Amino acid sequence: MSVSVSDLRGDGYVIPSVAAKASFVRYVWGDEMIEGYGQCGYRPKGQQDSLLVADMIDIASKTDVAAGTCQPIWVSVNVPSDAVAGVYRGTLTVKAAKSVKMTLPIELEVADRTLPEPKDWKFHLDLWQNPYSVARYHGTELWSKEHFEYMRPVMKMLADAGQKVITATILDRPWNGQTEDAFGSMVTKIKKADGSWEYGYDIFDRWVEFMMSVGIDKAISCYSLIPWHLEFDYLDEASGRMQSLKAEPSSAEYKLYWGNFISDFAAHLREKGWFDMTCIAMDERPAEAMQAALGLIQAVEPDFKVSLAGNWHPEIEEELYDYCVAFMQDMPDEAKAKRHSKGKISTYYTCCAERYPNLFTVSPLEEAVWIPWYALAKGYDGYLRWAYNHWTADPMTDTRFRTWTAGDCYCVYPEGRSSLRFEKLAEGIQDYEKTRILQEEWLSSGRQDLLMQLDAVLANFDYETITAEGAAPAIRSAKEFVNSFISVAP
């Protein structure tokens, strides 16, 4: 079977068929969520019921469909920015063997508004990328030409969703190898025989330049000065072997190891023109450890920006440029306003701890749309999630993982295959941008009446509401309100 979309014709304008895409949706293995709140912890096989879930959006142009089975189709249209507002009509054509053919009508309403390009969206999207998963899945050498070729369509999808941040690692296994593919260090640290240090940035530079080439070029987050295991890798020149140093952030050994690096790394970033967009990043670390690391950074390179994803720690808030708090923590409104006035970034994240809202394979799709709306309602600049493509052993067919609910590790598939979850997240981000533009217009024109109506709509986006009603009612009322201010020509 094959599917295709025709040109979409309106009054005096045509959206060409190349702007439309019809794709087959594939079923993958998922598992049920554990009853209760959190979804973290070891999940022995058979503990939860497994089920097939329609999630992966395939890139194949044809597929075999067995008689009597269901084959979902996902249709997307990339409306050109110069399209005239109005109603457009076309057809979805389905062809099969033995000259079987049928058509379904498509009708698309194009509004009289234009979104900026994704690179110019204000929503701060930070989904952590894993280049090591791509190399393992395709069996390519790390950082080879083939490796980068396989990564390009995957990372281009992320750029098209408005991603702002490049995920980089500055030491080996910052998260203790919790995923199928542990992160390595993108920089080399060599302890010379005379006790001095030498650093290499070739892989780091190639990775950053590659990500910028696909359109992700606003920020670089470098993990981490405080890894989970507090072990720090380096090559010992005298022995010719890789060694690791175990040290607490308050120790002299820690300060020596990182102090030299911070100074050299800052000089390299300035030479590349990347210093102002780079953060030394930590996640889910105690306040005491963060204070020790922040003190060292301030002493060595006070202009270095720092980011943290974790709990709310008011005692270190002022020292953090990019602060992402856990969903149930919530950052005080006055803190968000103060940070915004200083040009700092304030976001929130979900992970395995939240049963909902989330991006698990079995999560209701409305929750992916709800997530950006919640950021808008609570005054956050955007959203972070730890997993864009931490692929499992067999990601094309099985999203289950030994530690978390299926889908927690990734929301896209190899070779540029999207998912229903990821597309709905992008829809929510676009909703955020549409609403933000209206907010700014109403603020500039003094329309307090409309701003108050919007506030009332956004008040529906909270944990109690999604717990009691699910995500759909709040989304429906918000979309209806926003769309009432976006006209479609007759």
C-alpha positions as CSV (number, residue, x, y, z in Angstrom):
1,M,0.0,0.0,0.0
2,S,1.1,3.6,-0.6
3,V,-0.5,6.9,0.3
4,S,-0.1,10.4,-1.1
5,V,-1.5,13.9,-0.8
6,S,-2.5,16.0,-3.8
7,D,-2.0,19.8,-4.2
8,L,-4.3,21.7,-1.8
9,R,-6.2,24.4,-3.8
10,G,-7.7,27.5,-2.3
11,D,-9.0,30.7,-3.8
12,G,-6.1,31.9,-6.0
13,Y,-3.4,30.0,-4.2
14,V,-2.1,26.4,-4.2
15,I,-0.3,24.6,-1.5
16,P,1.9,22.2,-3.5
17,S,1.8,18.5,-2.7
18,V,5.5,18.7,-1.8
19,A,4.5,20.6,1.3
20,A,2.2,17.8,2.4
21,K,3.2,14.4,3.7
22,A,1.3,11.2,4.4
23,S,3.1,8.6,6.5
24,F,2.3,5.2,8.0
25,V,2.0,5.0,11.7
26,R,3.7,1.9,13.2
27,Y,2.9,0.0,16.3
28,V,5.6,-0.5,18.9
29,W,5.7,-2.4,22.2
30,G,4.9,-0.4,25.3
31,D,3.9,-1.3,28.9
32,E,1.3,-0.1,31.3
33,M,2.1,2.5,34.0
34,I,2.5,1.5,37.6
35,E,-0.5,2.5,39.7
36,G,0.3,5.6,41.8
37,Y,2.4,8.6,41.2
38,G,6.0,7.8,40.2
39,Q,7.1,5.6,37.3
40,C,10.8,5.3,38.4
41,G,12.5,2.1,39.5
42,Y,13.5,-1.3,38.2
43,R,10.7,-3.0,36.1
44,P,11.1,-6.8,35.9
45,K,9.7,-8.3,32.8
46,G,6.1,-9.3,33.2
47,Q,5.5,-6.8,36.1
48,Q,3.4,-4.6,33.9
49,D,1.1,-5.7,31.0
50,S,2.7,-5.1,27.6
51,L,0.7,-3.8,24.7
52,L,1.1,-2.5,21.2
53,V,0.8,1.2,20.8
54,A,0.5,3.3,17.6
55,D,3.4,5.7,18.0
56,M,6.2,5.7,15.4
57,I,5.7,7.8,12.2
58,D,7.5,5.8,9.5
59,I,9.5,7.2,6.6
60,A,8.7,4.2,4.3
61,S,6.8,5.1,1.1
62,K,5.1,1.7,0.9
63,T,4.0,-0.9,3.4
64,D,2.3,-4.3,3.5
65,V,-1.0,-4.3,5.2
66,A,-2.6,-7.7,6.1
67,A,-6.3,-8.2,5.4
68,G,-8.5,-7.3,8.3
69,T,-5.9,-5.1,10.1
70,C,-5.8,-1.4,11.0
71,Q,-3.2,0.8,9.4
72,P,-3.2,4.4,10.8
73,I,-2.0,7.2,8.6
74,W,-0.5,10.5,9.7
75,V,-0.9,13.5,7.4
76,S,1.0,16.8,8.0
77,V,1.1,19.9,5.9
78,N,3.9,22.5,6.2
79,V,1.9,25.6,5.1
80,P,4.1,28.1,3.2
81,S,4.5,31.4,5.0
82,D,3.1,33.3,2.0
83,A,-0.1,31.2,1.7
84,V,-3.2,33.2,1.4
85,A,-5.7,32.8,4.2
86,G,-8.7,30.7,3.3
87,V,-10.0,27.1,2.9
88,Y,-7.9,24.7,0.9
89,R,-9.1,21.3,-0.5
90,G,-7.4,18.3,-1.9
91,T,-7.3,14.5,-1.6
92,L,-5.5,11.7,0.2
93,T,-5.0,8.9,-2.2
94,V,-4.6,5.3,-1.0
95,K,-3.3,2.7,-3.5
96,A,-2.9,-1.0,-3.1
97,A,-2.2,-4.1,-5.2
98,K,-4.4,-5.1,-8.1
99,S,-5.1,-1.5,-9.0
100,V,-7.1,-0.9,-5.8
101,K,-7.4,2.8,-5.2
102,M,-9.5,5.1,-3.1
103,T,-9.5,8.8,-2.2
104,L,-10.4,10.7,0.9
105,P,-11.1,14.5,0.9
106,I,-8.9,16.8,2.8
107,E,-10.0,20.3,3.9
108,L,-7.5,22.7,5.5
109,E,-8.2,26.1,7.0
110,V,-5.3,28.5,6.7
111,A,-5.4,31.5,9.1
112,D,-4.4,35.1,8.4
113,R,-1.4,34.8,10.8
114,T,2.2,33.6,10.3
115,L,4.3,32.0,12.9
116,P,8.0,32.9,13.0
117,E,10.5,30.3,11.9
118,P,11.2,27.6,14.6
119,K,14.6,29.1,15.2
120,D,13.0,32.3,16.2
121,W,10.4,30.8,18.6
122,K,10.7,32.1,22.2
123,F,9.8,28.8,23.8
124,H,13.0,27.3,25.3
125,L,12.9,23.7,24.3
126,D,15.7,21.6,25.8
127,L,15.5,17.8,25.0
128,W,18.8,16.1,25.7
129,Q,20.4,14.4,22.7
130,N,22.4,11.2,22.7
131,P,24.8,10.8,19.8
132,Y,26.1,7.6,21.3
133,S,22.8,5.8,20.8
134,V,22.9,6.7,17.1
135,A,26.4,5.2,16.6
136,R,25.4,2.0,18.5
137,Y,22.1,1.5,16.6
138,H,23.7,1.9,13.2
139,G,26.9,0.1,14.0
140,T,29.1,3.1,13.0
141,E,32.3,4.3,14.4
142,L,31.8,7.2,16.8
143,W,32.2,10.6,15.2
144,S,32.8,9.2,11.8
145,K,31.3,10.7,8.6
146,E,28.6,7.9,8.6
147,H,27.8,8.7,12.2
148,F,27.1,12.3,11.5
149,E,25.1,11.4,8.4
150,Y,22.8,9.2,10.5
151,M,22.4,11.9,13.1
152,R,21.4,14.6,10.7
153,P,17.7,13.7,10.0
154,V,17.2,12.9,13.7
155,M,18.6,16.2,14.9
156,K,17.0,18.2,12.1
157,M,13.6,17.1,13.5
158,L,14.6,18.5,16.8
159,A,15.6,21.8,15.3
160,D,12.3,22.1,13.4
161,A,10.5,21.8,16.8
162,G,12.4,24.8,18.0
163,Q,15.1,23.2,20.1
164,K,17.5,25.8,21.6
165,V,20.2,23.7,23.4
166,I,23.0,21.4,22.4
167,T,23.7,18.7,24.9
168,A,27.4,18.2,25.4
169,T,29.4,16.1,27.9
170,I,32.7,17.2,29.4
171,L,33.4,14.0,31.4
172,D,32.8,10.3,31.0
173,R,29.5,8.8,32.2
174,P,28.0,11.9,33.9
175,W,24.8,9.9,34.6
176,N,26.5,6.7,35.5
177,G,25.5,4.9,32.3
178,Q,21.8,4.6,33.2
179,T,20.7,4.3,29.6
180,E,21.4,1.6,27.0
181,D,24.3,3.8,25.7
182,A,26.4,5.6,28.2
183,F,27.7,9.1,27.4
184,G,31.4,9.5,26.9
185,S,33.4,12.6,27.3
186,M,33.6,15.0,24.4
187,V,36.8,16.5,25.7
188,T,40.0,14.8,26.6
189,K,42.0,15.6,29.8
190,I,45.6,14.6,30.0
191,K,47.6,14.8,33.2
192,K,51.2,15.3,32.0
193,A,54.2,13.7,33.5
194,D,55.2,17.0,35.1
195,G,51.8,17.4,36.7
196,S,50.4,20.0,34.3
197,W,47.2,19.5,32.3
198,E,46.4,19.4,28.6
199,Y,42.9,19.4,27.1
200,G,41.5,18.4,23.7
201,Y,38.3,19.8,22.2
202,D,38.2,18.2,18.8
203,I,35.1,16.0,19.4
204,F,33.4,18.7,21.3
205,D,33.9,21.2,18.5
206,R,32.8,18.8,15.8
207,W,29.6,18.0,17.7
208,V,28.7,21.6,18.4
209,E,29.4,22.7,14.8
210,F,27.3,19.8,13.5
211,M,24.4,20.7,15.7
212,M,24.7,24.3,14.6
213,S,24.6,23.2,11.0
214,V,21.1,21.6,11.5
215,G,19.8,24.8,13.2
216,I,20.3,24.3,16.9
217,D,22.6,27.2,17.9
218,K,21.2,29.2,20.8
219,A,22.8,27.4,23.8
220,I,25.3,24.7,24.8
221,S,24.8,22.8,28.1
222,C,28.0,21.0,29.3
223,Y,27.5,18.1,31.7
224,S,28.7,17.9,34.4
225,L,30.9,19.2,37.2
226,I,28.9,17.0,39.6
227,P,28.3,13.5,38.1
228,W,26.2,11.1,40.0
229,H,29.2,8.9,41.0
230,L,31.6,11.7,41.7
231,E,34.3,10.1,39.6
232,F,36.4,12.1,37.1
233,D,38.3,10.7,34.2
234,Y,41.6,11.6,32.7
235,L,44.5,10.1,30.8
236,D,47.6,9.7,32.9
237,E,50.6,10.4,30.6
238,A,53.1,8.7,32.9
239,S,51.3,5.4,32.8
240,G,49.5,5.8,29.5
241,R,46.3,4.6,31.1
242,M,42.9,6.2,31.7
243,Q,42.5,6.9,35.4
244,S,39.6,8.3,37.5
245,L,39.7,10.5,40.5
246,K,37.0,10.2,43.1
247,A,36.5,13.5,45.0
248,E,33.8,15.5,46.8
249,P,33.0,19.0,45.4
250,S,34.5,20.6,48.5
251,S,37.8,18.8,48.3
252,A,41.2,20.2,47.2
253,E,41.5,17.4,44.6
254,Y,38.1,18.4,43.0
255,K,39.1,22.1,42.9
256,L,42.5,21.3,41.2
257,Y,40.9,18.9,38.7
258,W,38.1,21.3,37.6
259,G,39.8,24.6,38.3
260,N,42.4,24.0,35.6
261,F,39.8,22.8,33.1
262,I,37.4,25.6,33.7
263,S,40.0,28.2,32.9
264,D,41.2,26.4,29.8
265,F,37.7,25.6,28.6
266,A,36.6,29.2,28.9
267,A,39.6,30.4,26.8
268,H,38.7,27.8,24.1
269,L,35.0,28.8,24.1
270,R,36.0,32.5,23.7
271,E,38.2,31.6,20.8
272,K,35.4,29.8,19.1
273,G,32.9,32.6,19.9
274,W,30.7,30.3,22.0
275,F,31.4,31.5,25.5
276,D,28.3,33.6,26.0
277,M,26.0,30.8,24.9
278,T,27.6,28.0,27.0
279,C,26.5,26.8,30.4
280,I,28.3,24.5,32.8
281,A,25.3,22.3,33.6
282,M,24.3,20.1,36.5
283,D,21.2,18.1,37.2
284,E,19.4,16.8,40.3
285,R,22.3,17.7,42.6
286,P,22.0,18.7,46.3
287,A,22.3,22.3,47.2
288,E,25.5,21.8,49.2
289,A,27.3,20.2,46.2
290,M,26.0,22.9,43.9
291,Q,27.3,25.6,46.3
292,A,30.8,24.1,46.2
293,A,30.8,23.9,42.4
294,L,29.4,27.4,42.0
295,G,32.1,28.7,44.4
296,L,34.8,27.2,42.3
297,I,33.4,28.5,39.0
298,Q,33.0,32.0,40.5
299,A,36.6,31.9,41.7
300,V,38.1,30.7,38.4
301,E,35.8,32.2,35.7
302,P,33.0,34.4,37.2
303,D,31.4,35.1,33.8
304,F,30.7,31.5,33.1
305,K,27.0,30.8,33.0
306,V,25.6,27.9,35.0
307,S,22.5,25.8,34.6
308,L,20.7,23.4,36.9
309,A,17.8,21.0,36.4
310,G,16.6,19.9,39.8
311,N,14.7,20.9,42.9
312,W,14.0,24.5,43.9
313,H,16.9,25.9,45.9
314,P,16.3,29.6,46.6
315,E,19.7,29.9,48.2
316,I,21.5,29.4,44.9
317,E,18.9,30.8,42.5
318,E,20.6,34.1,41.8
319,E,23.8,32.3,40.7
320,L,22.0,30.2,38.0
321,Y,21.5,31.5,34.5
322,D,19.3,28.6,33.3
323,Y,17.2,27.1,36.1
324,C,14.9,24.2,35.4
325,V,12.8,22.9,38.3
326,A,11.0,19.6,38.6
327,F,7.3,19.7,37.7
328,M,5.9,19.3,41.3
329,Q,8.4,21.7,42.8
330,D,7.3,25.0,41.1
331,M,9.3,28.1,41.1
332,P,7.7,31.1,42.9
333,D,6.1,33.6,40.6
334,E,8.2,36.5,42.0
335,A,11.4,34.5,41.3
336,K,10.4,33.9,37.7
337,A,9.5,37.5,37.2
338,K,12.8,38.7,38.6
339,R,14.8,36.2,36.5
340,H,12.9,37.2,33.4
341,S,13.8,40.9,34.0
342,K,17.5,39.9,34.1
343,G,17.3,37.9,30.9
344,K,17.7,34.5,32.7
345,I,15.9,31.3,31.7
346,S,13.4,29.6,33.9
347,T,11.9,26.3,32.8
348,Y,10.4,23.1,34.2
349,Y,10.8,19.4,33.5
350,T,9.1,16.1,33.8
351,C,10.8,12.7,34.1
352,C,9.9,9.2,35.3
353,A,8.6,10.7,38.5
354,E,5.4,12.0,37.0
355,R,2.6,9.6,36.0
356,Y,1.1,12.6,34.2
357,P,1.7,14.8,32.4
358,N,4.3,12.9,30.4
359,L,5.6,11.6,27.1
360,F,5.5,7.9,27.8
361,T,4.5,5.6,24.9
362,V,1.2,5.0,26.6
363,S,0.6,8.6,27.8
364,P,-2.5,10.2,26.3
365,L,-1.4,12.3,23.4
366,E,-3.2,15.4,24.8
367,E,-0.6,15.5,27.5
368,A,2.2,16.2,25.0
369,V,0.1,19.3,23.9
370,W,-0.6,20.2,27.5
371,I,3.0,20.5,28.6
372,P,3.9,23.7,26.7
373,W,0.5,25.2,27.7
374,Y,1.4,24.6,31.3
375,A,4.7,26.5,30.8
376,L,2.7,29.4,29.5
377,A,0.2,29.3,32.3
378,K,2.9,29.2,35.0
379,G,5.1,31.8,33.5
380,Y,8.0,29.5,32.5
381,D,10.1,30.1,29.4
382,G,9.9,26.5,28.2
383,Y,10.4,22.8,29.0
384,L,13.2,20.3,29.5
385,R,13.2,16.6,29.2
386,W,16.2,14.3,29.7
387,A,15.5,12.0,26.8
388,Y,15.2,12.8,23.1
389,N,16.9,9.7,21.7
390,H,18.3,7.4,24.4
391,W,17.3,4.5,22.3
392,T,16.6,1.0,23.7
393,A,18.2,-2.2,22.4
394,D,15.6,-2.5,19.7
395,P,14.0,1.0,19.4
396,M,12.1,0.4,16.2
397,T,9.9,-2.2,17.8
398,D,10.2,-2.1,21.5
399,T,10.1,1.1,23.7
400,R,10.2,-0.8,27.0
401,F,13.2,-0.4,29.2
402,R,14.4,-2.1,32.4
403,T,14.1,0.9,34.6
404,W,11.3,3.2,33.5
405,T,7.9,3.2,31.8
406,A,8.2,2.5,28.1
407,G,9.0,5.6,26.1
408,D,10.6,7.5,28.9
409,C,14.0,7.1,27.2
410,Y,13.1,8.6,23.8
411,C,10.3,10.2,21.8
412,V,11.7,9.8,18.2
413,Y,13.0,6.9,16.2
414,P,16.1,6.2,14.0
415,E,16.7,7.8,10.6
416,G,14.3,10.8,11.1
417,R,11.2,8.9,12.1
418,S,9.0,11.0,14.3
419,S,6.3,9.9,16.8
420,L,2.8,10.9,17.6
421,R,4.1,12.1,21.0
422,F,6.7,14.3,19.5
423,E,4.4,15.8,16.9
424,K,1.9,16.6,19.6
425,L,4.6,18.3,21.7
426,A,5.5,20.4,18.7
427,E,1.8,21.3,18.3
428,G,1.7,22.5,21.9
429,I,4.9,24.6,21.4
430,Q,3.2,26.2,18.4
431,D,0.2,26.9,20.6
432,Y,2.5,28.6,23.1
433,E,3.9,30.8,20.3
434,K,0.5,31.8,18.9
435,T,-0.7,32.7,22.4
436,R,2.5,34.6,23.3
437,I,2.2,36.7,20.2
438,L,-1.4,37.6,21.1
439,Q,-0.4,38.3,24.7
440,E,2.3,40.8,23.5
441,E,-0.2,42.5,21.2
442,W,-2.8,42.9,24.0
443,L,-0.2,44.2,26.4
444,S,1.0,46.8,23.9
445,S,-2.6,47.9,23.1
446,G,-3.7,47.9,26.7
447,R,-6.4,45.2,26.3
448,Q,-6.5,44.2,29.9
449,D,-10.0,42.7,29.3
450,L,-8.5,40.1,26.9
451,L,-5.5,39.4,29.1
452,M,-7.9,38.7,32.0
453,Q,-9.9,36.3,29.9
454,L,-6.7,34.5,28.8
455,D,-5.6,34.3,32.5
456,A,-8.9,32.6,33.3
457,V,-8.4,30.1,30.5
458,L,-4.8,29.4,31.5
459,A,-5.9,28.8,35.1
460,N,-7.2,25.4,34.0
461,F,-3.7,24.2,33.5
462,D,-2.7,22.8,36.8
463,Y,-2.0,19.4,38.4
464,E,-5.4,19.1,40.1
465,T,-7.2,19.7,36.9
466,I,-5.2,17.2,34.8
467,T,-5.6,14.7,37.6
468,A,-9.3,15.0,37.8
469,E,-10.2,15.7,34.1
470,G,-7.2,14.7,32.0
471,A,-5.5,17.1,29.6
472,A,-8.1,17.4,26.9
473,P,-10.7,19.8,28.5
474,A,-8.1,22.5,29.3
475,I,-6.6,22.3,25.9
476,R,-9.9,22.4,24.1
477,S,-11.0,25.6,25.9
478,A,-7.6,27.3,25.4
479,K,-7.5,26.5,21.7
480,E,-11.0,27.7,21.2
481,F,-10.2,31.0,22.9
482,V,-7.0,31.6,21.0
483,N,-8.5,30.6,17.6
484,S,-11.4,33.0,18.1
485,F,-8.8,35.8,17.5
486,I,-7.3,34.2,14.4
487,S,-9.5,34.6,11.3
488,V,-9.8,32.5,8.2
489,A,-10.7,34.3,4.9
490,P,-14.0,33.1,3.4
